[in-house]
Amino acid sequence: MARFFGPDGSAVFEGAQLDTFLAEHWGRTLLHRKADPQKPLDLFNFEAFRKRMTPAAHPVARFFEDLFRRNAHGQKGNTVYAGPDGRGEIELGLQPDNALALVDEGRTACFLDLERRFRDASRFLDAFRAPLRTDAVGMLKLYVSPDGRGFGWHFDCEHVFVFQIEGTKRWHLSRAPAHPSPPFNIDSHLFAKKSEPRIQSMKGLLPPPSDAELVEVMLEPGDVLYLPPGTWHRTAAQGFSASVSLTLYPLPWARLMRHTISEHSHRHSSWRDPLPSGAEAHDRLSRGLAEAQKLFESLRVEHLYPASSVFFPEEVPEGSFAHLLSLVMVARGLDDHRWREDLFVVAATRTSPGEPPAITRFVTDRLAETRALSAQLTPQNLRQSIDRLLGEQVLIEAVRSPEMRL
């Protein structure tokens, strides 16, 4: 199998460019890096892509087949297709016998989890993360769009890097994120539903930019585009377009605390047992809250960061004490944007000489808030708080959404 990805993903950032990116753009603002013809980046084997996409029968037929039947473990990967249906983007499962027809109809195909399918893609992702000094969980996706097609207005709650491989694609973007550390991915159709719980929970959410406000970028082969979380964008291919999107998932404090609770519940099975009813439930909650206070008091800054990669914490049984306590952390994350800030971005923030690292101050402050929150919980207000949020469906959407920051 041909090697698609170049050997050194870290080549995107060099010296002062990395320092500038971390100080000015990482988690904050857009960055469009034009390809330098005098110093091309060896990120992708473009010739291998071309050979895969130029059989006589169809420009992408052989490449489609490779994606369906091959990956690093010899297993078939999951692939989705997305395209407009008049109500927004829809997603359907792609199969070899319908993929080409859907693209010919003017659809955009999105192939997920390249890092799981190709070993060189996994190595590329690891090398790319290294200079950013982050263990953030990442994903590589391939987008194939026919002329004029792409996606409508939406934003993601993750960091997104786009590498244009073939053809050109027009991007319209907001100049700044629509919301600080957004907890959800949002599209314009969802944004228009003002009564939608996710929209109501995001106070001050900015709409997609008008034509006079937007930033327009034309991506050409070799270009790199960075979008911080919350950046509105829409795309349209100019002729045939192929690009790779590299997504890095933030590590917010709320998720780190959920992970801590999940890990503790595996060592203490009572946290995973169903809660009883009646007076017995009150006693069980009281004991659980006392244990939670001891857990949070025992945590130390050096134990929490640097943290190993935490994507989504392992689910705990619904109706258990660990589940209720996890919901409290999600609720706090929805209410307080600081609990949604990316620890990896904070860790890259510069401080003045003699001052403690920004990440140390951040973790110390959030840990103090977590302990104070735990100390304020009683069986009564814990139940009342969860019932209120579940009644408003905000928490249900937050926990069940597959595209959630918390």
Residue pairs with C-beta under 8 A, 6 or more apart in sequence:
1 66
1 70
1 118
2 45
2 48
2 51
2 52
3 45
3 48
3 120
4 44
4 45
4 48
4 49
4 118
4 120
4 121
5 43
5 44
5 45
5 118
5 120
5 121
5 123
5 124
6 41
6 42
6 43
6 44
6 45
6 124
7 42
7 120
7 123
7 124
7 127
8 42
8 43
8 127
9 43
9 123
9 124
9 125
9 126
9 127
9 128
9 129
9 130
10 127
10 128
10 130
10 131
11 41
11 42
11 43
12 33
12 41
12 43
12 128
12 161
12 224
13 21
13 131
13 132
18 131
21 31
21 226
22 132
22 348
23 350
25 31
25 226
25 228
26 132
26 159
26 228
26 345
26 348
27 159
27 228
27 229
27 250
27 342
27 345
28 228
29 175
29 176
29 228
30 173
30 175
30 215
30 225
30 226
30 227
30 228
30 231
31 224
31 225
31 226
32 217
32 219
32 223
32 224
32 225
32 226
33 223
33 224
33 225
33 226
34 220
34 222
34 223
35 41
35 220
35 221
35 222
35 223
36 222
40 222
41 222
41 224
43 124
43 163
44 163
44 165
44 244
46 165
46 166
46 221
49 63
49 165
49 166
49 242
50 166
52 60
52 62
52 63
52 66
53 59
53 60
53 62
53 63
53 166
53 242
55 61
55 62
58 100
59 240
60 100
60 103
60 144
61 100
64 96
64 99
64 100
64 109
65 96
67 77
67 79
67 111
67 117
67 142
68 76
68 77
68 79
68 94
68 95
68 96
68 99
69 76
69 96
70 117
70 118
71 77
71 113
71 116
71 117
71 118
72 116
72 117
72 118
72 119
72 122
73 116
77 111
77 112
77 113
77 116
77 117
78 93
78 112
78 113
79 93
79 94
79 99
79 109
79 110
79 111
79 112
80 91
80 92
80 93
80 94
80 110
80 111
80 112
81 91
81 92
81 93
81 94
81 99
81 102
81 107
81 108
81 109
81 110
82 89
82 90
82 91
82 107
82 108
82 109
82 110
82 151
83 89
83 90
83 102
83 105
83 106
83 107
83 108
83 149
84 90
84 152
87 189
88 152
88 187
88 188
88 189
89 151
89 152
89 154
89 187
92 102
94 102
94 109
94 111
99 109
102 109
103 109
103 144
103 146
104 146
106 146
106 148
106 149
107 146
107 149
108 143
108 144
108 145
108 146
108 149
108 150
108 151
108 237
109 143
109 144
109 145
110 141
110 142
110 143
111 141
111 142
111 143
111 144
112 139
112 141
113 139
113 140
113 141
114 121
114 140
114 141
114 142
114 244
115 121
115 122
115 124
115 125
115 138
115 139
115 140
116 122
121 140
124 140
125 138
125 140
125 246
128 138
128 161
128 246
129 135
129 136
129 138
129 248
132 248
132 344
132 348
133 344
133 347
133 348
134 248
134 344
134 347
135 306
135 307
135 308
135 309
135 344
136 159
136 248
136 249
136 250
136 251
136 309
136 342
136 344
137 248
137 249
137 309
137 310
137 311
138 246
138 247
138 248
138 249
139 246
139 247
139 249
140 244
140 245
140 246
140 247
141 244
141 245
141 247
142 242
142 243
142 244
142 245
143 241
143 242
143 243
143 244
143 245
144 241
144 242
145 169
145 235
145 236
145 237
145 240
145 241
145 242
146 237
146 240
147 237
147 238
147 239
147 240
148 236
148 237
149 236
149 237
150 169
150 170
150 234
150 235
150 236
150 237
150 241
151 233
151 234
151 235
152 187
152 188
152 189
152 234
153 187
153 188
153 191
153 208
153 232
153 233
153 234
154 185
154 186
154 187
154 188
154 232
154 233
154 234
155 174
155 177
155 178
155 182
155 185
155 186
155 229
155 230
155 231
155 232
155 233
156 185
156 227
156 229
156 230
156 231
156 247
156 403
157 181
157 182
157 183
157 184
157 185
157 229
157 230
157 250
157 403
157 404
157 405
158 229
158 247
158 248
158 249
158 250
158 405
159 226
159 227
159 228
159 229
159 247
159 248
159 249
159 250
159 342
160 226
160 227
160 231
160 245
160 246
160 247
161 224
161 225
161 226
161 227
161 245
161 246
161 247
161 248
162 219
162 224
162 225
162 226
162 227
162 243
162 244
162 245
162 246
163 223
163 224
163 243
163 244
163 245
163 246
164 219
164 220
164 221
164 222
164 223
164 224
164 225
164 241
164 243
165 221
165 242
165 243
165 244
166 221
166 240
166 241
166 242
166 243
167 221
167 237
167 238
167 239
167 240
167 241
167 242
168 218
168 219
168 220
168 221
168 237
168 238
168 239
168 241
169 218
169 219
169 235
169 236
169 237
169 238
169 241
169 243
170 216
170 217
170 218
170 219
170 235
170 236
170 237
170 238
171 216
171 217
171 218
171 219
171 225
171 233
171 234
171 235
172 209
172 214
172 215
172 216
172 233
172 234
172 235
173 209
173 214
173 215
173 216
173 217
173 227
173 231
173 232
173 233
174 206
174 208
174 209
174 213
174 214
174 215
174 231
174 232
174 233
175 209
175 213
175 214
175 215
176 206
176 231
177 228
177 229
177 230
177 231
178 186
178 205
178 206
178 207
178 208
178 230
178 231
178 232
179 202
179 204
179 205
179 206
179 230
180 230
180 337
180 340
180 341
181 229
181 230
181 250
181 252
181 337
181 340
181 341
181 342
181 405
182 202
182 205
182 229
182 230
182 340
182 405
183 198
183 201
183 202
183 333
183 334
183 340
183 398
183 404
183 405
183 406
184 198
184 202
184 397
184 398
184 401
184 403
184 404
184 405
185 403
186 198
186 199
186 202
186 205
188 208
190 196
190 198
190 199
191 199
191 205
191 207
191 208
193 199
194 200
197 392
197 393
197 394
197 396
197 397
198 394
198 397
198 398
198 401
199 205
200 394
201 334
201 394
201 398
206 232
208 232
208 234
209 215
209 232
217 225
218 238
219 225
219 243
227 233
229 250
229 342
229 405
248 344
249 311
250 340
250 341
250 342
250 343
250 344
250 345
250 405
251 307
251 309
251 310
251 342
251 343
251 344
252 333
252 339
252 340
252 341
252 342
252 343
252 405
252 406
253 333
253 338
253 339
253 340
253 341
253 343
253 366
253 370
254 329
254 330
254 332
254 333
254 339
254 340
254 406
255 310
255 312
255 313
255 333
255 405
255 406
256 304
256 307
256 310
256 343
257 329
257 370
258 313
258 326
258 329
258 330
258 406
259 310
259 313
260 295
260 299
260 304
261 271
261 313
261 316
261 322
261 325
261 326
261 329
262 313
262 314
262 315
262 316
262 322
262 326
264 271
264 295
264 322
265 271
265 272
265 316
265 320
265 322
266 272
268 291
270 288
270 321
271 288
271 291
271 316
271 320
271 321
271 322
271 325
272 316
272 317
272 320
272 322
273 317
273 320
273 321
274 317
274 319
274 320
275 281
275 284
275 285
275 319
275 320
275 321
275 324
276 284
281 379
282 379
284 321
285 321
285 324
285 379
285 382
285 383
286 379
288 321
288 325
289 374
289 377
289 378
289 379
289 382
292 325
292 374
292 377
293 371
293 374
293 375
296 367
296 370
296 371
296 374
297 371
299 367
299 370
301 360
301 363
301 364
301 367
304 363
304 367
305 343
305 347
305 359
305 363
306 347
307 343
313 326
316 322
316 323
316 326
317 323
324 382
324 386
327 386
327 389
327 395
327 399
328 373
328 377
328 382
328 385
328 386
329 339
329 406
330 395
330 398
330 399
330 406
331 385
331 386
331 389
331 395
332 339
332 373
333 339
333 340
333 398
333 405
333 406
334 394
334 395
334 398
334 406
338 365
338 366
339 366
339 369
340 405
340 406
341 362
343 359
343 362
343 363
346 358
346 359
346 362
347 357
347 358
347 359
349 358
349 359
350 358
351 357
351 358
386 395
389 395
390 396
398 404
398 406
